[in-house]
Structures are given as C-alpha cells and as structure tokens.
Amino acid sequence: MFKGRHFDRSVILLCVRWYLAYGLILRDLEEMMAERGISVDHSTVHRWVTHFSPQLLERFNSASVL
C-alpha cells in the first residue's frame, strides 16, 4: 500500500488519521508535522487522504467482520 512513497508509512497514517478523526485543517497538519521536524506540504497530505482513506476503510471493514 505504501511502497514507493517518499514519506514513511507512519507519517502518512498519522496525518490521515488526525485529519479524519479530528477534522484538522490541512495547513494545521502541515504545521504540526513541521513542529516534529517533518517537512510536508498540505497538498501532499490532501493527496494522502483522498488516496488512502478508501483503502483504509476497506481494510478496516474487512478486519472488523472477523
């Protein structure tokens, strides 16, 4: 799922999780990552959310059935 990505999967998952769970603004997430020493643009976070949200939801739903 994360093969070939520039950022570590933990950074991607953290940003997507915070965006979805807490309704943070993308620019706030960009600033929060910068405070942690990670330079990521808000448009990159938006691409992660639109790309990974459906995949994560599908995996979550299939795992919760078991």
OpenMM code with the backbone's topology and positions (N, CA, C; nanometers):
from openmm import Vec3, app, unit

residues = "MET PHE LYS GLY ARG HIS PHE ASP ARG SER VAL ILE LEU LEU CYS VAL ARG TRP TYR LEU ALA TYR GLY LEU ILE LEU ARG ASP LEU GLU GLU MET MET ALA GLU ARG GLY ILE SER VAL ASP HIS SER THR VAL HIS ARG TRP VAL THR HIS PHE SER PRO GLN LEU LEU GLU ARG PHE ASN SER ALA SER VAL LEU".split()
positions = [
    Vec3(0.0826, -0.1193, 0.0000),
    Vec3(0.0000, 0.0000, 0.0000),
    Vec3(0.0873, 0.1261, 0.0000),
    Vec3(0.1988, 0.1234, 0.0707),
    Vec3(0.2836, 0.2416, 0.0836),
    Vec3(0.4151, 0.2303, 0.0062),
    Vec3(0.4278, 0.1287, -0.0769),
    Vec3(0.5523, 0.1056, -0.1496),
    Vec3(0.5805, 0.2221, -0.2446),
    Vec3(0.7044, 0.2681, -0.2414),
    Vec3(0.7461, 0.3739, -0.3305),
    Vec3(0.7125, 0.5147, -0.2839),
    Vec3(0.6612, 0.5288, -0.1640),
    Vec3(0.6268, 0.6612, -0.1121),
    Vec3(0.7506, 0.7287, -0.0558),
    Vec3(0.7546, 0.8593, -0.0681),
    Vec3(0.8680, 0.9376, -0.0199),
    Vec3(0.8732, 0.9399, 0.1328),
    Vec3(0.7565, 0.9434, 0.1959),
    Vec3(0.7477, 0.9510, 0.3416),
    Vec3(0.7237, 0.8124, 0.4007),
    Vec3(0.7656, 0.7969, 0.5247),
    Vec3(0.7438, 0.6725, 0.5976),
    Vec3(0.5938, 0.6507, 0.6179),
    Vec3(0.5534, 0.5255, 0.6192),
    Vec3(0.4105, 0.4952, 0.6329),
    Vec3(0.3523, 0.5462, 0.7633),
    Vec3(0.4333, 0.5529, 0.8689),
    Vec3(0.3822, 0.6023, 0.9968),
    Vec3(0.3433, 0.7498, 0.9876),
    Vec3(0.4173, 0.8276, 0.9104),
    Vec3(0.3843, 0.9697, 0.8909),
    Vec3(0.2548, 0.9823, 0.8117),
    Vec3(0.2426, 0.9038, 0.7069),
    Vec3(0.1219, 0.9076, 0.6238),
    Vec3(-0.0001, 0.8681, 0.7057),
    Vec3(0.0103, 0.7582, 0.7778),
    Vec3(-0.1032, 0.7114, 0.8577),
    Vec3(-0.1398, 0.8104, 0.9674),
    Vec3(-0.0412, 0.8715, 1.0286),
    Vec3(-0.0671, 0.9696, 1.1331),
    Vec3(-0.1428, 1.0895, 1.0775),
    Vec3(-0.0987, 1.1408, 0.9659),
    Vec3(-0.1657, 1.2561, 0.9049),
    Vec3(-0.3090, 1.2224, 0.8627),
    Vec3(-0.3258, 1.1092, 0.7981),
    Vec3(-0.4603, 1.0688, 0.7547),
    Vec3(-0.5505, 1.0471, 0.8756),
    Vec3(-0.4986, 0.9805, 0.9777),
    Vec3(-0.5779, 0.9551, 1.0984),
    Vec3(-0.6194, 1.0848, 1.1664),
    Vec3(-0.5238, 1.1749, 1.1862),
    Vec3(-0.5561, 1.3020, 1.2519),
    Vec3(-0.6548, 1.3835, 1.1708),
    Vec3(-0.6395, 1.3821, 1.0389),
    Vec3(-0.7313, 1.4581, 0.9546),
    Vec3(-0.8734, 1.4041, 0.9659),
    Vec3(-0.8867, 1.2733, 0.9593),
    Vec3(-1.0192, 1.2126, 0.9631),
    Vec3(-1.0807, 1.2128, 1.1031),
    Vec3(-1.0005, 1.1844, 1.2031),
    Vec3(-1.0536, 1.1711, 1.3389),
    Vec3(-1.0854, 1.3055, 1.4036),
    Vec3(-1.0037, 1.4048, 1.3768),
    Vec3(-1.0179, 1.5313, 1.4478),
    Vec3(-1.0599, 1.6474, 1.3593),
    Vec3(-1.0764, 1.6227, 1.2301),
    Vec3(-1.1213, 1.7271, 1.1393),
    Vec3(-1.0265, 1.8458, 1.1324),
    Vec3(-0.8978, 1.8179, 1.1408),
    Vec3(-0.7990, 1.9251, 1.1359),
    Vec3(-0.7901, 1.9832, 0.9957),
    Vec3(-0.7504, 2.1077, 0.9891),
    Vec3(-0.7269, 2.1734, 0.8616),
    Vec3(-0.5918, 2.1249, 0.8082),
    Vec3(-0.5839, 2.1084, 0.6780),
    Vec3(-0.4616, 2.0556, 0.6165),
    Vec3(-0.3399, 2.1409, 0.6493),
    Vec3(-0.3554, 2.2702, 0.6519),
    Vec3(-0.2429, 2.3575, 0.6851),
    Vec3(-0.2014, 2.3416, 0.8324),
    Vec3(-0.2964, 2.3086, 0.9183),
    Vec3(-0.2621, 2.2806, 1.0581),
    Vec3(-0.1786, 2.1532, 1.0676),
    Vec3(-0.2155, 2.0527, 0.9903),
    Vec3(-0.1371, 1.9287, 0.9882),
    Vec3(0.0027, 1.9543, 0.9349),
    Vec3(0.0133, 2.0387, 0.8331),
    Vec3(0.1446, 2.0753, 0.7801),
    Vec3(0.2296, 2.1391, 0.8905),
    Vec3(0.1697, 2.2282, 0.9673),
    Vec3(0.2410, 2.2948, 1.0770),
    Vec3(0.2766, 2.1973, 1.1888),
    Vec3(0.1858, 2.1062, 1.2218),
    Vec3(0.2116, 2.0079, 1.3268),
    Vec3(0.3270, 1.9150, 1.2894),
    Vec3(0.3325, 1.8769, 1.1628),
    Vec3(0.4432, 1.7924, 1.1169),
    Vec3(0.5748, 1.8708, 1.1189),
    Vec3(0.5691, 1.9993, 1.0837),
    Vec3(0.6902, 2.0824, 1.0859),
    Vec3(0.7443, 2.0949, 1.2276),
    Vec3(0.6549, 2.1014, 1.3262),
    Vec3(0.6978, 2.1066, 1.4664),
    Vec3(0.7697, 1.9793, 1.5072),
    Vec3(0.7431, 1.8711, 1.4369),
    Vec3(0.8077, 1.7421, 1.4641),
    Vec3(0.9274, 1.7182, 1.3724),
    Vec3(0.9638, 1.8201, 1.2954),
    Vec3(1.0801, 1.8096, 1.2084),
    Vec3(1.0538, 1.7430, 1.0748),
    Vec3(0.9269, 1.7314, 1.0361),
    Vec3(0.8903, 1.6670, 0.9102),
    Vec3(0.8314, 1.7727, 0.8175),
    Vec3(0.8971, 1.7953, 0.7065),
    Vec3(0.8512, 1.8952, 0.6102),
    Vec3(0.7601, 1.8284, 0.5082),
    Vec3(0.6310, 1.8563, 0.5194),
    Vec3(0.5332, 1.8008, 0.4261),
    Vec3(0.4338, 1.9119, 0.3911),
    Vec3(0.4011, 1.9227, 0.2642),
    Vec3(0.3094, 2.0257, 0.2178),
    Vec3(0.1650, 1.9823, 0.2420),
    Vec3(0.0768, 2.0794, 0.2644),
    Vec3(-0.0630, 2.0476, 0.2907),
    Vec3(-0.1292, 1.9785, 0.1716),
    Vec3(-0.0853, 2.0099, 0.0492),
    Vec3(-0.1432, 1.9437, -0.0677),
    Vec3(-0.1034, 1.7954, -0.0727),
    Vec3(0.0137, 1.7632, -0.0208),
    Vec3(0.0561, 1.6232, -0.0122),
    Vec3(-0.0320, 1.5483, 0.0866),
    Vec3(-0.0603, 1.6108, 0.2001),
    Vec3(-0.1496, 1.5485, 0.2987),
    Vec3(-0.2869, 1.5264, 0.2370),
    Vec3(-0.3349, 1.6223, 0.1599),
    Vec3(-0.4653, 1.6074, 0.0946),
    Vec3(-0.4653, 1.4894, -0.0019),
    Vec3(-0.3576, 1.4749, -0.0785),
    Vec3(-0.3470, 1.3602, -0.1693),
    Vec3(-0.3473, 1.2283, -0.0922),
    Vec3(-0.2774, 1.2252, 0.0223),
    Vec3(-0.2779, 1.1044, 0.1049),
    Vec3(-0.4179, 1.0714, 0.1518),
    Vec3(-0.4898, 1.1715, 0.1981),
    Vec3(-0.6252, 1.1490, 0.2496),
    Vec3(-0.7163, 1.0953, 0.1398),
    Vec3(-0.7128, 1.1571, 0.0223),
    Vec3(-0.8003, 1.1118, -0.0857),
    Vec3(-0.7593, 0.9748, -0.1393),
    Vec3(-0.6297, 0.9444, -0.1348),
    Vec3(-0.5819, 0.8161, -0.1873),
    Vec3(-0.5998, 0.7022, -0.0876),
    Vec3(-0.5623, 0.7261, 0.0377),
    Vec3(-0.5572, 0.6171, 0.1346),
    Vec3(-0.6854, 0.5966, 0.2154),
    Vec3(-0.7693, 0.6968, 0.2264),
    Vec3(-0.8917, 0.6818, 0.3064),
    Vec3(-0.9794, 0.5661, 0.2596),
    Vec3(-1.0119, 0.5576, 0.1302),
    Vec3(-1.0947, 0.4447, 0.0859),
    Vec3(-1.0285, 0.3090, 0.1103),
    Vec3(-0.8980, 0.3015, 0.0887),
    Vec3(-0.8272, 0.1756, 0.1095),
    Vec3(-0.8265, 0.1365, 0.2567),
    Vec3(-0.8026, 0.2340, 0.3431),
    Vec3(-0.8010, 0.2054, 0.4868),
    Vec3(-0.9396, 0.1671, 0.5364),
    Vec3(-1.0427, 0.2326, 0.4852),
    Vec3(-1.1797, 0.1991, 0.5235),
    Vec3(-1.2139, 0.0569, 0.4819),
    Vec3(-1.1737, 0.0196, 0.3613),
    Vec3(-1.1979, -0.1160, 0.3130),
    Vec3(-1.1282, -0.2189, 0.4011),
    Vec3(-1.0032, -0.1938, 0.4350),
    Vec3(-0.9291, -0.2863, 0.5212),
    Vec3(-0.9888, -0.2924, 0.6619),
    Vec3(-1.0314, -0.1773, 0.7129),
    Vec3(-1.0917, -0.1737, 0.8453),
    Vec3(-1.2209, -0.2531, 0.8475),
    Vec3(-1.3042, -0.2332, 0.7469),
    Vec3(-1.4322, -0.3036, 0.7412),
    Vec3(-1.4143, -0.4542, 0.7239),
    Vec3(-1.3171, -0.4956, 0.6456),
    Vec3(-1.2952, -0.6401, 0.6270),
    Vec3(-1.2368, -0.7029, 0.7530),
    Vec3(-1.1565, -0.6285, 0.8285),
    Vec3(-1.0991, -0.6816, 0.9522),
    Vec3(-1.2018, -0.6864, 1.0639),
    Vec3(-1.2972, -0.5945, 1.0635),
    Vec3(-1.3955, -0.5914, 1.1725),
    Vec3(-1.5015, -0.7000, 1.1560),
    Vec3(-1.5126, -0.7581, 1.0376),
    Vec3(-1.6083, -0.8653, 1.0135),
    Vec3(-1.5656, -0.9924, 1.0838),
    Vec3(-1.4353, -1.0139, 1.0936),
    Vec3(-1.3822, -1.1360, 1.1539),
    Vec3(-1.4113, -1.1397, 1.2957),
] * unit.nanometer
topology = app.Topology()
chain = topology.addChain("A")
for resn in residues:
    res = topology.addResidue(resn, chain)
    for name in ("N", "CA", "C"):
        topology.addAtom(name, app.Element.getBySymbol(name[0]), res)
